[in-house]
Amino acid sequence: MKAQVTPKQLARAIQVSESSIKRWCDQGTIMTVRTAGGHRRIALAAVLNFLRENRYELVRPELLGLPATAGRTAWVLDRAQAAVRDALLAGDEDQTRRILFDLYLARHRLATILDEVVARALHEIGDRWSCGEAAVYQERRGCEICLRLLHELRTLTPAPSVPRGLAMGGTPEGDGYQIPNAMVELVLRLQGWDTVSLGSGLPFDTLRAGLATHRPQLFWLSVSHIRDERAFLTGWNELCAPLAFPVVFATGGQALLKPLRTQMPQASFCRDLQELEMMAETLGA
């Protein structure tokens, strides 16, 4: 996808006059930057926000570097989940990308798309794999596609000029699940946080070191797998030991069952990304 487009490209893509696009740029309706030569350039993230807010039809999405059919299908979330599942099983990255962009252009919140479409599709693929109805390579390939698309979405989300605060986090040792961690970072970034993902499968002592060094206002821990509950709780308590600065600990993930959560009183548990999104909005208010 293109990182930036010209007013002419956007005008042709939505079938309006170039002078109208330039006027909207100058009025601040469309966020614009200028080249060294004074020419207007529009980040693709600004284009998508403009389309979402103003409901212009995307007649020629390929001029913006988007899938040729992007913005043409009003996907319903339930139907989109099955379509994404099938596309991932088939290894069809372009179809998966198109569905996700269609949902975003239809003004669905990204946290909702990730929770109700992507996560559910991956969960069903995992169930099929465990039952022998899908091959291991199909599950792994689907995960790789999702990681690439999440990276694309992140590149379309510039760092906020005035962030709500610094959010940092990762997954604990023994938990190599990258997708939930990437989703958390993306949702927080879209909520205006400056985000730093420390990565996956990290010992608690290095998570604590990152926390103490960078002093974030929000620290997340995505937990999809726990190797040893006793060791996990010991590490968690060390991570949350008193600090010289205030920090909110946000946790979530399929491995954090209720009996375990009751032993983590320092944590704000989020059942899904939508709850995390609401919490992040409250903290940044």
Buried (B, 14 or more C-beta within 10 A) or exposed (E): EBEBBBBEBBBBBBEBEBEBBBEBBEEEBBBBEEEEEEEBBBBBBBBBBBBBEEEBEBEBBEBBBBBEBBBBBEBEBEEBBEBBBBBBBEBBBEBBBBBBBBBBBBEBBBBBBBBBBBBBBBEBBBEBBEEEEBEEEBBEBBBBBBEEBBEBBBEBBEEBEEBBBBBBBBBBBBBEBBBBBBBBBBBBBBBBBBBBBBBBBBEBEEBBEBBEEEBBBBBBBBBBBBEEEEBBBEBBEEBBEEEEEEBBBBBBBEBBEEEBEEEBEEBBBBEBBBBBBEBBEEBBE
